[in-house]
Structure formats: structure tokens, C-alpha cells
């Protein structure tokens, strides 16, 4: 009788542990709400700090969720701690992308501007970090010294 209870308890425990692992696994494999999908870190032509050249340097973010997300107070930063903060209610529609340009310009739903007079992303290698309003890292993208852009 004790042996049957032990077998029953062991089977119940195995099912309970198996179910909890099955539930936990998809959460760890979940796609970030917003992903860094491309970084153009070495703008074409001579690096002359013109606004046109600065704006050819950008980070592309894409909303991978099935609903619109508010990026208010989210940040994009590099290894040297240059930080861009999304201000106000900035809503990124499901499946939509936004380009964050280094230079100056007029913000729209698809293009935001850092307002910097200097390049942010290092051509010799750097990392772009995306953090939510609570400061948690959502995504990152790194590159080395080859090429002008990278897909993440």
C-alpha cells in the first residue's frame, strides 16, 4: 500500500514539475516587445558632421507585438552612455518601425531625431541598447568594424 502511494506521489510530482516547466519555457523565449532591427552606424560619404550625414546614421526599432505600444520614457543608448529618451506619448503601432536619426529634424510617427551635432555610433564597433521606462533592457545590438550597417 505504501509503495502504491509513493508511486502515485512520484507521478503527481512529475506531472506538476513538468507542467510548471512547460508553462515557464515560452515566457523565456518570448520576442521582445520592440526590437532593434537595424543600425546604420557609418553614414555614407565623408563624416563631415553635416546634418544630412548625421541623419544617415540611425537605429531602426520595430514593434513585434500585436498591439500598439507607448514608448514614453524608453531610451536608446550606446556603450559611451549617449542617451536618447522618447518624450511624450510616442505610440508605435503593431508591426511598425521607427527610425531614430542622430541629427536634427522634425519628429514624425516613423522618424525621430536625437538632435546631436556629433556622431553617436562608433564605426569601429559599438552596442545599441534599448530600455523601457523602468530601465529594464529590452534588446541590444552589437557590431564590429566591418561594413556600414548591421541587421540585428
Secondary structure as GFF3:
##gff-version 3
##sequence-region A 1 152
A	DSSP	alpha_helix	2	28	.	.	.	ID=ss1
A	DSSP	beta_strand	34	40	.	.	.	ID=ss2
A	DSSP	alpha_helix	51	55	.	.	.	ID=ss3
A	DSSP	beta_strand	58	63	.	.	.	ID=ss4
A	DSSP	beta_strand	69	70	.	.	.	ID=ss5
A	DSSP	beta_strand	75	77	.	.	.	ID=ss6
A	DSSP	beta_strand	83	85	.	.	.	ID=ss7
A	DSSP	beta_strand	91	92	.	.	.	ID=ss8
A	DSSP	beta_strand	97	101	.	.	.	ID=ss9
A	DSSP	beta_strand	111	113	.	.	.	ID=ss10
A	DSSP	beta_strand	126	131	.	.	.	ID=ss11
A	DSSP	beta_strand	137	143	.	.	.	ID=ss12
A	DSSP	beta_strand	149	151	.	.	.	ID=ss13
###
